[in-house]
Amino acid sequence: MTLKECKKEEKADREFQKKFKFEGSINVLTRMMVDPAATEKRGGGKNLPLRRGEILDVIQFTNQEQILCRNSQRRCKSEGAETLPA
């Protein structure tokens, strides 16, 4: 990884911590795949745009209906658990 990419990731992590009031280091708990049968969503607000079969990093299980995730572009937002297989 180049220095530029490293700094870009650090900046994205700082923005994530500020936006979601997340304290401590960001640790990926697990990875999940978006249900291939789910409809694709554009996202917006606090939801990620979803693509079928996309792999998401799970950062925090907030409650039974929402999960804090990060996609491959390092965008972090909460996502409804109904679109992710258990």
PyMOL commands that set and color helices and strands:
alter all, ss='L'
color gray80, all
select helices_A, chain A and resi 3-19+81-83
alter helices_A, ss='H'
color red, helices_A
select strands_A, chain A and resi 30-33+55-61+66-70+76-80
alter strands_A, ss='S'
color yellow, strands_A
deselect
rebuild
show_as cartoon
